[in-house]
Protein backbone atom coordinates (compact mmCIF):
# COMPACT_ATOMS: atom_id res chain seq x y z
CA UNK A 1 0.00 0.00 0.00
CA UNK A 2 1.19 3.52 -0.78
CA UNK A 3 2.42 5.04 2.49
CA UNK A 4 0.42 8.25 2.03
CA UNK A 5 -2.77 6.19 1.65
CA UNK A 6 -1.72 4.11 4.64
CA UNK A 7 -1.66 7.17 6.89
CA UNK A 8 -4.79 8.68 5.33
CA UNK A 9 -6.62 5.46 6.14
CA UNK A 10 -5.40 5.42 9.75
CA UNK A 11 -5.90 9.13 10.45
CA UNK A 12 -9.54 8.93 11.54
CA UNK A 13 -8.77 6.66 14.50
CA UNK A 14 -5.11 7.51 15.04
CA UNK A 15 -5.53 9.51 18.25
CA UNK A 16 -7.83 6.91 19.80
CA UNK A 17 -5.19 4.23 19.19
CA UNK A 18 -2.21 6.34 20.31
CA UNK A 19 -1.60 5.61 23.99
CA UNK A 20 2.11 6.40 24.31
CA UNK A 21 2.40 10.06 23.26
CA UNK A 22 0.57 11.32 26.32
CA UNK A 23 0.95 15.02 27.26
CA UNK A 24 3.39 14.04 30.02
CA UNK A 25 5.48 11.92 27.63
CA UNK A 26 5.49 14.68 25.00
CA UNK A 27 6.70 17.19 27.62
CA UNK A 28 9.41 14.74 28.71
CA UNK A 29 10.70 14.18 25.16
CA UNK A 30 10.54 17.85 24.15
CA UNK A 31 12.54 18.78 27.25
CA UNK A 32 15.60 17.22 25.57
CA UNK A 33 15.28 19.57 22.57
CA UNK A 34 16.08 22.86 24.34
CA UNK A 35 13.21 24.75 22.71
CA UNK A 36 13.46 28.34 23.90
CA UNK A 37 10.85 31.12 24.09
CA UNK A 38 10.66 32.86 20.72
CA UNK A 39 12.09 29.86 18.85
CA UNK A 40 11.14 28.99 15.29
CA UNK A 41 10.12 25.32 15.28
CA UNK A 42 9.58 23.01 12.31
CA UNK A 43 7.61 19.84 13.13
CA UNK A 44 8.13 17.43 10.23
CA UNK A 45 5.68 14.56 9.92
CA UNK A 46 3.41 16.28 12.42
CA UNK A 47 0.70 13.63 12.03
CA UNK A 48 -2.34 14.73 14.03
CA UNK A 49 -0.23 17.41 15.72
CA UNK A 50 0.38 15.66 19.03
CA UNK A 51 3.46 17.82 19.76
CA UNK A 52 1.95 21.17 18.83
CA UNK A 53 0.28 22.28 22.09
CA UNK A 54 3.46 21.71 24.07
CA UNK A 55 5.63 23.34 21.39
CA UNK A 56 3.32 26.37 21.53
CA UNK A 57 3.72 26.53 25.29
CA UNK A 58 7.50 26.39 25.02
CA UNK A 59 7.97 28.97 22.26
CA UNK A 60 5.32 31.36 23.58
CA UNK A 61 3.56 34.10 21.59
CA UNK A 62 6.82 35.40 20.11
CA UNK A 63 7.75 32.03 18.62
CA UNK A 64 6.55 30.33 15.47
CA UNK A 65 5.53 26.81 14.51
CA UNK A 66 5.45 25.22 11.08
CA UNK A 67 3.80 21.79 10.95
CA UNK A 68 4.34 19.63 7.86
CA UNK A 69 2.78 16.34 6.79
CA UNK A 70 2.11 14.71 3.45
CA UNK A 71 -1.01 12.82 4.55
CA UNK A 72 -4.19 14.77 3.87
CA UNK A 73 -6.07 12.92 6.59
CA UNK A 74 -3.42 13.46 9.26
CA UNK A 75 -3.03 17.13 8.41
CA UNK A 76 -6.79 17.74 8.52
CA UNK A 77 -6.85 16.28 12.03
CA UNK A 78 -3.88 18.41 13.09
CA UNK A 79 -5.52 21.58 11.78
CA UNK A 80 -8.86 20.81 13.45
CA UNK A 81 -7.17 20.20 16.81
CA UNK A 82 -4.55 22.93 16.85
CA UNK A 83 -5.58 25.99 14.81
CA UNK A 84 -6.53 27.93 17.96
CA UNK A 85 -3.06 27.67 19.51
CA UNK A 86 -0.91 30.73 20.21
CA UNK A 87 1.19 31.06 18.17
CA UNK A 88 -1.08 29.63 15.49
CA UNK A 89 0.84 26.95 13.59
CA UNK A 90 1.41 27.29 9.87
CA UNK A 91 0.33 23.99 8.30
CA UNK A 92 1.88 22.70 5.07
CA UNK A 93 1.11 19.57 3.08
CA UNK A 94 4.19 18.33 1.27
CA UNK A 95 6.75 15.55 1.11
CA UNK A 96 9.78 17.15 2.74
CA UNK A 97 12.09 14.52 1.24
CA UNK A 98 11.29 15.65 -2.30
CA UNK A 99 10.05 19.22 -1.75
CA UNK A 100 11.83 22.05 0.03
CA UNK A 101 10.28 23.58 3.13
CA UNK A 102 10.75 27.34 3.15
CA UNK A 103 12.15 29.14 6.17
CA UNK A 104 14.94 28.93 8.74
CA UNK A 105 14.31 27.21 12.05
CA UNK A 106 15.96 26.93 15.45
CA UNK A 107 14.51 23.48 16.10
CA UNK A 108 13.61 20.87 13.48
CA UNK A 109 11.77 17.86 14.89
CA UNK A 110 11.28 14.42 13.34
CA UNK A 111 9.04 12.69 15.91
CA UNK A 112 8.12 9.09 15.06
CA UNK A 113 9.20 9.78 11.46
CA UNK A 114 12.71 8.43 10.88
CA UNK A 115 11.85 4.83 9.79
CA UNK A 116 9.56 6.23 7.09
CA UNK A 117 12.30 8.28 5.42
CA UNK A 118 13.54 6.91 2.10
CA UNK A 119 16.90 8.73 2.16
CA UNK A 120 17.37 9.67 5.83
CA UNK A 121 21.02 10.71 5.71
CA UNK A 122 20.59 12.90 2.64
CA UNK A 123 17.33 14.32 3.97
CA UNK A 124 18.83 15.35 7.30
CA UNK A 125 21.89 16.85 5.60
CA UNK A 126 19.60 18.84 3.31
CA UNK A 127 17.49 20.09 6.23
CA UNK A 128 20.63 21.09 8.11
CA UNK A 129 22.02 22.96 5.11
CA UNK A 130 18.82 24.66 3.96
CA UNK A 131 16.53 25.06 6.99
CA UNK A 132 18.55 24.91 10.21
CA UNK A 133 19.63 28.16 11.86
CA UNK A 134 23.16 28.58 13.16
CA UNK A 135 23.19 27.08 16.64
CA UNK A 136 20.00 25.16 15.90
CA UNK A 137 19.20 21.48 16.41
CA UNK A 138 17.55 18.71 14.42
CA UNK A 139 16.04 16.07 16.69
CA UNK A 140 15.06 12.51 15.84
CA UNK A 141 12.77 11.26 18.60
CA UNK A 142 10.31 8.59 19.70
CA UNK A 143 8.35 8.19 22.95
CA UNK A 144 9.80 4.72 23.57
CA UNK A 145 12.68 2.52 22.45
CA UNK A 146 13.42 0.97 19.06
CA UNK A 147 12.13 -2.48 20.03
CA UNK A 148 8.64 -1.20 20.66
CA UNK A 149 8.66 0.98 17.51
CA UNK A 150 9.80 -1.90 15.30
CA UNK A 151 7.11 -4.18 16.73
CA UNK A 152 4.41 -1.58 16.08
CA UNK A 153 5.49 -1.17 12.47
CA UNK A 154 5.42 -4.93 11.95
CA UNK A 155 1.91 -5.16 13.42
CA UNK A 156 0.60 -2.32 11.27
CA UNK A 157 2.34 -3.63 8.14
CA UNK A 158 3.80 -0.17 7.68
CA UNK A 159 6.18 0.50 4.80
CA UNK A 160 9.00 1.48 7.15
CA UNK A 161 12.60 0.56 7.71
CA UNK A 162 14.07 -1.12 10.78
CA UNK A 163 14.99 1.43 13.47
CA UNK A 164 18.39 0.73 15.04
CA UNK A 165 19.16 1.58 18.67
CA UNK A 166 19.66 5.30 19.27
CA UNK A 167 23.38 5.01 20.02
CA UNK A 168 23.92 2.97 16.85
CA UNK A 169 21.94 5.41 14.70
CA UNK A 170 23.87 8.36 16.12
CA UNK A 171 27.11 6.59 15.20
CA UNK A 172 25.84 5.97 11.66
CA UNK A 173 25.02 9.66 11.36
CA UNK A 174 28.46 10.66 12.61
CA UNK A 175 30.00 8.32 10.03
CA UNK A 176 28.05 10.31 7.45
CA UNK A 177 29.38 13.66 8.63
CA UNK A 178 26.54 14.64 10.96
CA UNK A 179 27.30 15.89 14.48
CA UNK A 180 24.83 13.55 16.21
CA UNK A 181 24.49 12.75 19.90
CA UNK A 182 22.22 10.08 21.39
CA UNK A 183 20.61 11.78 24.38
CA UNK A 184 18.07 9.13 25.43
CA UNK A 185 18.74 5.48 24.63
CA UNK A 186 16.46 3.38 26.85
CA UNK A 187 12.82 2.34 27.20
CA UNK A 188 11.83 5.82 28.45
CA UNK A 189 12.42 7.30 25.00
CA UNK A 190 14.67 7.69 22.00
CA UNK A 191 16.25 11.07 21.31
CA UNK A 192 19.12 12.00 18.99
CA UNK A 193 20.17 15.64 18.62
CA UNK A 194 22.03 16.82 15.50
CA UNK A 195 23.80 20.16 15.51
CA UNK A 196 24.47 22.57 12.66
CA UNK A 197 28.18 21.91 12.50
CA UNK A 198 29.71 19.26 10.28
CA UNK A 199 32.28 16.71 11.50
N, C-alpha and C positions, 0 to 999 in steps of 0.2 A: 504494500500500500504506500502511496505517496505520503511523505512525512507531513506535509502541510494538511492533507486530508485527514491524516491520523489525528492531529491535534484539533482540527476543526470538529471532528466527530466526538472527541473527548471533552471539548470545552464546556458543554452544557452542564455536565456533572463533575467537572474537575474539582471545584472547591469542596463539594460534599465528600469526595474521595480523598482529599488531601488532609492527612492528619498529622503530618510531621512539621510543616512550616507554620507552626502556631505563632501568635504575636510574640511570645516570650522567646521562642527559638529564633525568629527573625531578628529580634533585638540583639540576641547573643551573637549571631553570625555577623550582623552589620557592625557590631562593636569592634571587630577586627579590621575594619576597612578605613578607620580614621576619617570618617566623613565629617567635615567641619561646617559650622554655620556659614551660609553664603556660598557653599560649594555648588559646582555644576556637575550633576550626576547623570550618567547615561546607563540605563538599565536595559541590557540587551537580552532578548528572549524573555520579556517581562511576563509572558503568560497572562494570567488573570490579574496581574498587578499585586501579588501578595506582598512584595517589598515596599510598595509605594507609600503607604501611610507612615511607615517608620522612617523612610528616606525623607519625606516631607517634614517630619518632626525634627530630624537631625539638621537639615539644611536651613530650615526656617524660611520666613517670607522673603529674605534676600537671596535665597538660593534658587536653583532651577533644576527641573527634572525632565529628561527626555526618555520616554518608554517606547521600546521598539519590539515588534513581533511580526512574524510573517504569516501567522494564522489569523484569518479573519475572525473566527469564532472566539479565540482567546483574547484578541484585542478588543472586540466588542464587550466582552465581560469586564476587561480592565477599565475601559472607558466608563461603563455604567457604574462601576464601584468607586472610581477614584477621581472623577472629574471635578468634584467639589473640594478637593484638597487645596491647601495653601502651602507652597505655590502650586498652581494648577499644572499638572504634567502636560507636556507636549507629547502626543501619541503619534507614532509613525508606523505604517505597515510597509515593511520591506525585508529583504533577505540581506542581512548585513555582511554575509560572506561574498555576495556578488554585487552589492550596491553600496555606495559610500554614504555613510551617515554624515550630515553636515554638523559643524560645530566642534569646539574644543571643550574638553571636560576634565575636571579634577579627579573624578572617580568613574571608572568604567566597570560595570558589574556583569558577570556572566554567572547567574545563579541557576543551577540545575540545567545548564546548557551544554557544557563542554562535550559530552559524548555524542551530541547531535551535530557537531561541527564536522564538515567534510575535509577541511584543510586547517586544522586548529593552529598549527605553528605559524603558517602564513597569515591567517586571519588575525591572530594576536599581534604579530609584528606590524601588520597594516594599521590596526587600531592604535598601536603605540605611536607609529610614525605620523598618522594623519589626525587622530582625534584626542590624544592624551596630552594634557598640559604639562609643562615642565614641573617636576615635583609631584606629578599625579601618580595614580596607582590603578592598574587593572587587577581585578580580583576574580578568580575562579572559585566558586563556593557551592557547597551542598549542605543541607541540614543534618546529614548523617555521614557515615563512612562509605567507602567504595563498595563494600560487600553488599550492603543494603541496596544501593543504587543499581548495581549490576543485576541483582535479583529482581528488582522492580521492572527493569527494562526487559528482562527475559519473560516475566509474567505478562507484560503488556504487548509483547511481540513488537516492540518499538524498533525502528530502523536506527539503532544507535551503536556506537563502538564501545568496547570494553573500557571501563574507567580504571586506570591503575591507582595504586595507593598514592596519597598526596605527595609524600616525600619522593617517590619514584617519578611522578609527573613533573615535579619541580626540577628534578635532575635532568630529565629529558629536555625541558625548556631551557635550562642553563646550557646544555650541550648544543642548543640551537641559537645561542646568543642572547637569550632573554634573562634578565636579572630577576629570577624567581625565587621566592622563599616560601616554604611550606610552614604555615603558621599554626594550623590545627590539623592533626593527623590521626585522630582516634574516633571512637564511635559517637562522640559529642558533636562532630562536624568535620568539615573538609574545607580548608581555606588555603589558597595560594595567592600571595600578593606578588605582582610584577611591576617593577619600577620603570621609569622612563629611560634610564640609562642602559646602554648596551654593555655586554661583557665579552 
